Amino acid sequence: MARKVSVSEVRKHTTNDDCWIVVDNHVYDMTDFAPTHPGGAQIIYSYAGQDASDQYNAVHAPSLISKTLSPERQLGQLDKTSISADWKTSNATASSTATAGKQPPLSSILNLHDFEAAAKASFSAQSWAYIDSASNDCITRDANIDVLRRIWFRPLVMRDVARVRTLTSLFGSAMAMPCVSTAASYPLDEVLAATPEGRRAWFQLYVDKDRRKTEALLRAVTRSGKVGAVFVTVDLPVISKREADERAQEGGRAGLARQTATFIDPRLSWEDVPWIRRHTDLPIVIKGVQRWEDAARAMRCGCDGIAVSNHGGRAADGAQPAVVTLLELHRYAPEVFARMAVLVDGGFRRGADVVKAVCLGAAAVGVGRPFLYALGYGEEGVVHAANVLREEIEVAMRLCGMTDLMADASPRYLNTKLVDGYVVDGRDSYLGEPRRITAKI
């Protein structure tokens, strides 16, 4: 029988050297773990002797804490009979971050924008800010969406589109449509355990400052037999300034993005690709390519693919929209499409957007925030989001005269005139490398 721990006992352990917290009515001793917490120790210390459930659940899977801490640090269940009025009051501030908004019924959700509206109304202020926020003024986040709207279709008619096909295969994964979720809310082992036999997940890697941890992780995903490719995230060597995320925190605490990403190694460079290759024989995809020169370098390094991405506008604010980078590859490095798988993400909210990307050579399209919004409805919501996206893809195909998306899609179905001017000029541009004069004082 689980040990019962009283509120008065929890409140005795409030220092950095003796730190207990409560999460979902379970009591944990965080003293040894806090200094190694990927999000920094301070966020844990700020909840010493308190209930940290709301803060924890905003960014972690429910099972993560019990899987991370050793059994002797899992102290037991909070004794509910010991909960006093002042305990409830002291934890009310954290609980008040929830908006308690009412979700519309799932049957009323018609598109991915509806999922976003439902999430804004029902997520806690912290969760909403963490997912929705982007860097600085959110210029790139919003431009990702806006530029996709400026690309027009040029439909073919009378093509017999009674039946259409969206199936594809990439890195050993059969896919009902060329869309993948770029977000997950559960630990890797749980994701892999839920992956059916014969199917493959893709693993997004953030290289740890402690390279030994990354090496062990690469060996583990390789041994699992359930991972089809490793996506090495390269566009976020440091966490950007995400003001909405920072403002949503209380007591001057860091934003959730900063809390959870202090482990990322800013030293990662192209010289590390052979090091990664030594620890896995899985296909390596460089995620976060934002200019044609890096796409070409990934190809020369023997990478198996690239993901054109600006981290959904969460990396450098003012970075060009992802679809503009895709056009840049066509102008300056078209050979990469034949030599590597080219994926893209950033701003995709409609099935028609996916069709546009495939017409521009994308092997698959990543969708991030919308699937996180759909998680507000649980698994049923995610399935519904995927079905909505697939239906929109099929309708767009039929209206444009395509029957097999991956075979038929090509730039001939598009008019990119309104965005072609965003593609960077070549070396004959009037802009040159500046000569800087160093003042002598």
C-alpha atoms as one frame of an Amber mdcrd trajectory, in Angstrom:
protein
   0.000   0.000   0.000   1.361   3.423  -0.946   2.643   5.597   1.863   0.500
   8.604   2.793   2.362  11.887   3.144   0.730  14.797   4.965   0.696  18.403
   3.789   2.550  19.444   6.949   5.356  16.993   6.102   5.640  18.288   2.541
   5.944  21.854   3.826   9.027  20.967   5.860  11.085  20.356   2.694  11.423
  23.766   1.045  15.134  24.335   0.460  17.522  23.614  -2.384  19.154  20.945
  -0.238  15.846  19.370   0.773  13.218  19.851  -1.917   9.887  18.022  -2.102
   7.050  18.773  -4.494   3.568  17.421  -5.183   2.461  16.444  -8.693  -0.987
  14.989  -9.302  -1.379  14.086  -5.613   1.948  12.221  -5.498   4.901  13.433
  -3.439   8.418  13.473  -4.894  11.848  14.250  -3.470  13.528  16.407  -6.151
  16.680  17.252  -4.189  19.122  15.186  -6.237  17.346  15.581  -9.578  16.813
  19.360  -9.583  20.439  20.323 -10.457  20.272  18.100 -13.553  16.775  19.153
 -14.682  16.917  20.037 -18.422  14.758  23.077 -17.731  16.977  24.298 -14.908
  16.805  23.768 -11.183  15.197  27.104 -10.298  11.742  26.199 -11.586  11.715
  23.158  -9.279  13.018  25.104  -6.303  10.294  27.699  -6.769   7.717  24.988
  -5.995   9.548  23.421  -3.048   7.020  22.325  -0.450   4.130  23.090  -2.817
   1.841  21.548  -5.420   3.533  21.871  -8.845   0.910  19.964 -10.834  -0.223
  22.792 -13.131   3.316  23.851 -14.013   4.442  20.265 -14.539   1.477  19.176
 -16.652   1.811  22.187 -18.933   4.969  20.736 -20.503   5.398  17.100 -19.409
   3.730  13.767 -20.018   2.019  12.475 -16.845   4.290   9.442 -16.577   7.608
  11.222 -17.078   8.346  12.093 -13.462   7.739   8.572 -12.193   9.936   7.144
 -14.946  12.722   9.635 -14.287  13.031   9.464 -10.514  14.335   6.416  -8.680
  11.764   4.555  -6.531  13.211   5.873  -3.268  12.544   9.445  -4.457   8.870
   8.665  -5.078   7.666   9.186  -1.523   3.990   8.278  -1.737   0.549   9.794
  -2.135  -0.536  13.080  -0.640  -2.817  12.428   2.318  -5.984  14.191   1.205
  -7.340  14.232   4.749  -4.488  16.561   5.677  -5.305  19.163   3.020  -6.199
  22.402   4.753  -7.801  25.596   3.529  -4.473  27.435   3.487  -2.907  24.668
   1.328  -5.680  25.153  -1.205  -5.225  28.903  -1.062  -1.449  28.752  -1.456
  -1.828  26.656  -4.592  -4.732  28.611  -6.050  -2.448  31.010  -7.923  -0.995
  28.259 -10.080  -4.418  26.761 -10.639  -5.813  30.125 -11.685  -3.668  30.040
 -14.824  -6.247  27.731 -16.361  -8.772  29.653 -18.380 -11.496  27.099 -17.662
 -12.909  27.907 -21.057 -15.429  25.572 -22.579 -14.460  23.573 -25.658 -16.927
  23.394 -28.504 -17.974  19.836 -29.390 -15.499  18.029 -31.611 -18.228  17.542
 -34.222 -18.261  21.318 -34.749 -14.530  21.456 -35.596 -14.331  21.839 -39.371
 -10.702  22.826 -39.914  -7.378  23.326 -38.155  -8.200  26.972 -37.438 -11.175
  25.763 -35.367  -8.829  23.595 -33.292  -6.704  26.680 -32.629  -9.708  28.714
 -31.500 -10.842  25.899 -29.207  -7.369  25.646 -27.679  -7.168  29.384 -27.068
 -10.481  29.246 -25.214  -9.705  26.177 -23.106  -5.938  25.856 -22.550  -4.307
  27.365 -19.494  -2.648  30.712 -20.100   0.760  29.081 -19.710   0.065  26.217
 -22.112  -1.416  28.532 -24.729   1.517  30.944 -24.541   4.048  28.109 -24.765
   2.501  26.592 -27.887   1.319  29.723 -29.694   4.270  31.994 -28.977   7.151
  32.598 -31.343  10.289  34.725 -31.400  10.220  38.454 -30.674   7.485  40.051
 -32.813   6.306  36.756 -34.357   7.107  38.109 -37.829   8.347  34.809 -39.240
   5.579  32.767 -37.598   2.922  34.887 -39.278   4.813  35.201 -42.576   4.960
  31.409 -42.897   1.172  31.400 -43.141   0.820  34.566 -45.191   3.226  33.580
 -47.968   1.482  30.247 -48.527  -1.706  32.207 -49.217   0.089  34.186 -51.934
   0.764  31.091 -54.035  -2.041  30.427 -56.495  -3.219  27.186 -58.093  -3.504
  26.707 -61.865  -6.072  23.888 -62.048  -6.381  21.440 -64.912  -9.965  20.459
 -65.754 -11.742  17.394 -67.154  -9.182  14.990 -65.659 -11.410  12.197 -64.233
 -10.738  12.683 -60.547 -13.308  10.186 -59.265 -10.485   8.424 -57.434  -7.458
  10.094 -55.924  -4.410   8.717 -54.142  -2.430  10.417 -51.358  -0.290   7.451
 -50.229   3.466   7.770 -49.992   6.452   6.139 -48.300   9.476   7.763 -46.724
  12.349   6.353 -44.651  10.598   2.991 -44.436   7.334   4.515 -43.243   4.164
   4.001 -45.238   2.033   7.140 -44.968  -1.625   7.682 -45.779  -0.721  11.237
 -46.788   2.508  13.246 -46.957   1.955  14.904 -43.558   3.710  14.253 -40.264
   3.293  15.640 -36.775   6.381  17.506 -35.598   5.256  17.499 -31.967   4.868
  14.874 -29.260   3.725  15.093 -25.649   4.986  11.739 -24.317   8.421  10.238
 -23.632  10.200   8.417 -26.429   9.752   4.960 -24.929   5.980   5.424 -24.697
   5.771   6.687 -28.264   7.747   3.680 -29.496   5.703   1.273 -27.378   2.553
   2.602 -29.034   4.066   2.329 -32.519   2.543  -0.756 -34.199   4.814  -3.518
 -35.412   5.943  -2.909 -38.954   5.551   0.868 -38.597   8.281   3.425 -38.032
   8.376   6.664 -36.073  10.866   9.445 -36.807  12.975  10.764 -33.963  13.708
  14.486 -33.586  17.071  14.918 -31.885  18.267  17.918 -29.921  21.957  17.430
 -29.244  22.700  17.562 -25.509  25.612  19.504 -24.028  26.523  16.191 -22.439
  27.352  14.381 -25.660  27.334  11.022 -23.855  23.581  11.374 -23.326  23.074
  11.996 -27.038  25.219   9.001 -27.936  23.206   6.752 -25.601  19.964   8.104
 -27.037  21.066   7.432 -30.608  22.016   3.879 -29.713  18.675   3.345 -27.997
  16.537   4.563 -30.906  18.622   2.531 -33.331  18.238  -0.666 -31.277  14.490
  -0.162 -30.913  13.827  -1.152 -34.517  10.877   1.250 -34.528  12.599   4.432
 -35.681  12.957   5.108 -39.377  15.098   8.256 -39.327  16.820  10.725 -37.014
  15.960  14.384 -37.523  18.816  16.489 -36.113  17.454  19.885 -35.054  19.920
  22.606 -36.054  17.978  25.880 -36.224  17.821  26.471 -32.472  21.320  26.496
 -30.926  19.903  28.736 -28.197  16.346  29.459 -27.125  14.956  32.595 -28.712
  13.162  35.370 -26.859   9.498  34.333 -26.626   7.761  37.186 -24.914   4.255
  35.725 -24.611   5.722  32.647 -22.969   7.708  34.806 -20.535   4.716  36.982
 -19.641   2.550  33.948 -18.887   4.828  32.889 -16.033   4.387  34.135 -12.520
   6.896  35.218  -9.923   9.514  36.220 -12.489  10.108  32.628 -13.575  11.545
  31.860 -16.989   9.231  30.933 -19.834   8.476  27.253 -20.362  10.597  27.180
 -23.525  13.648  28.379 -21.627  12.907  26.058 -18.727  12.887  22.966 -20.921
  15.733  23.665 -23.336  18.792  24.619 -21.334  20.419  21.311 -22.245  20.751
  22.115 -25.994  24.359  22.264 -27.170  25.165  25.494 -29.071  28.474  24.017
 -30.265  26.781  21.729 -32.809  28.418  22.102 -36.228  28.764  20.377 -39.581
  31.846  18.610 -38.221  29.517  16.682 -35.896  27.673  14.863 -38.688  30.293
  12.054 -38.811  30.041  11.789 -35.006  26.273  11.310 -35.236  26.763   8.780
 -38.024  29.095   6.725 -35.826  26.304   6.144 -33.326  23.454   5.243 -35.678
  22.968   3.659 -39.061  19.542   5.253 -39.448  18.928   7.899 -42.127  20.016
  11.349 -40.940  17.873  14.370 -41.751  19.063  17.904 -40.995  16.039  19.780
 -39.638  16.130  23.547 -39.786  17.681  24.366 -43.176  16.942  27.999 -44.094
  19.141  28.705 -47.132  20.257  26.839 -50.225  23.950  26.767 -49.241  23.185
  24.657 -46.150  20.986  22.339 -48.205  23.886  21.786 -50.586  26.262  21.197
 -47.683  23.937  18.608 -46.141  23.961  16.834 -49.488  27.770  16.902 -49.637
  27.945  15.547 -46.078  25.982  12.492 -47.159  22.830  13.290 -45.211  19.712
  11.456 -46.289  17.388  14.417 -46.161  16.711  17.934 -44.996  13.719  19.595
 -43.404  13.312  23.167 -44.574  12.160  24.875 -41.399  12.450  27.995 -39.252
  11.038  26.196 -36.207   7.582  27.592 -36.851   8.908  31.099 -36.344  10.470
  30.162 -33.025  14.066  30.507 -34.212  15.422  33.761 -35.710  12.572  36.240
 -36.042  12.775  37.801 -39.473  14.016  34.571 -41.050  12.397  34.039 -44.412
   9.252  31.883 -44.625   9.898  28.185 -45.173   8.177  28.059 -48.551  10.456
  30.881 -49.782  13.448  28.717 -48.859  11.855  25.903 -50.836  11.708  28.200
 -53.887  15.309  29.241 -53.239  16.388  25.607 -53.506  14.736  25.377 -56.934
  16.658  28.424 -58.123  20.119  27.685 -56.746  20.331  23.997 -55.777  17.685
  22.020 -57.672  19.852  18.895 -57.527  19.032  18.402 -53.840  15.511  17.267
 -54.724  16.930  14.316 -56.667  19.643  13.452 -54.131  17.823  13.798 -50.792
  14.362  13.797 -49.297  13.274  17.415 -48.851  10.649  18.018 -46.183   9.185
  21.351 -45.111   7.259  22.741 -42.157   6.036  26.121 -40.980   2.601  27.672
 -41.354   0.697  24.757 -42.866  -2.944  25.024 -41.826  -4.846  23.711 -44.862
  -4.684  20.618 -46.988  -4.326  22.938 -49.968  -1.089  24.245 -48.407   0.224
  20.685 -48.301  -0.587  20.204 -51.977   1.304  23.419 -52.799   4.383  22.197
 -50.936   4.343  18.824 -52.687   4.045  20.655 -56.016   7.240  22.467 -55.050
   9.108  19.222 -54.438   8.426  18.472 -50.774   8.482  14.774 -49.930   6.389
  15.455 -46.827   5.051  18.355 -44.794   5.425  18.807 -41.044   2.495  20.058
 -39.009   3.217  21.186 -35.452   0.940  23.531 -33.529  -2.391  22.266 -34.984
  -1.859  18.742 -33.676  -0.987  20.128 -30.238  -4.213  22.116 -30.307  -6.082
  18.961 -31.304  -4.646  17.176 -28.261  -7.103  19.186 -26.208  -9.651  16.607
 -27.360  -7.332  13.666 -26.704  -6.607  10.944 -29.241  -9.998  11.460 -30.869
  -9.084  15.062 -31.574  -5.770  14.176 -33.205  -7.457  11.578 -35.415 -10.086
  14.115 -36.399  -7.411  16.696 -37.257  -5.625  14.177 -39.484  -8.880  13.258
 -41.195  -9.754  16.914 -41.798  -6.339  17.503 -43.332  -6.559  14.448 -45.555
 -10.039  15.400 -46.784  -8.831  18.894 -47.660  -5.860  17.448 -49.549  -8.121
  15.177 -51.585 -10.558  17.985 -52.382  -7.726  20.299 -53.462  -6.317  17.529
 -55.664  -9.648  16.941 -57.380 -10.258  20.638 -57.941  -6.776  21.004 -59.468
  -6.978  17.921 -61.671  -4.622  15.533 -59.810  -5.292  11.859 -59.203  -2.025
  10.694 -57.580  -0.526  13.418 -55.415   3.094  12.258 -55.289   3.139  11.352
 -58.999   1.176  14.276 -60.443   2.137  17.255 -58.300   4.550  19.676 -59.953
   5.178  23.428 -60.240   2.996  23.505 -63.367  -0.022  23.506 -61.059   1.137
  26.710 -59.349   1.570  30.418 -59.956   4.283  31.666 -57.569   4.631  35.112
 -59.144   3.646  36.997 -55.990   6.372  35.350 -53.902   9.140  34.860 -56.470
  10.461  38.308 -55.594  11.181  37.126 -52.050  13.804  34.670 -53.292  17.296
  36.021 -52.656  19.266  37.417 -55.582  22.415  35.622 -56.714  26.018  36.703
 -56.451  25.451  39.467 -59.006  23.345  41.351 -56.492  24.281  44.979 -55.819
  24.823  43.981 -52.197  28.421  43.127 -51.473  30.500  42.263 -48.452  31.094
  45.515 -46.578  34.552  46.832 -45.821  34.578  47.915 -42.213  37.009  50.543
 -41.037  38.407  49.968 -37.583  38.823  53.189 -35.699  42.227  53.855 -34.206
  42.005  55.544 -30.850
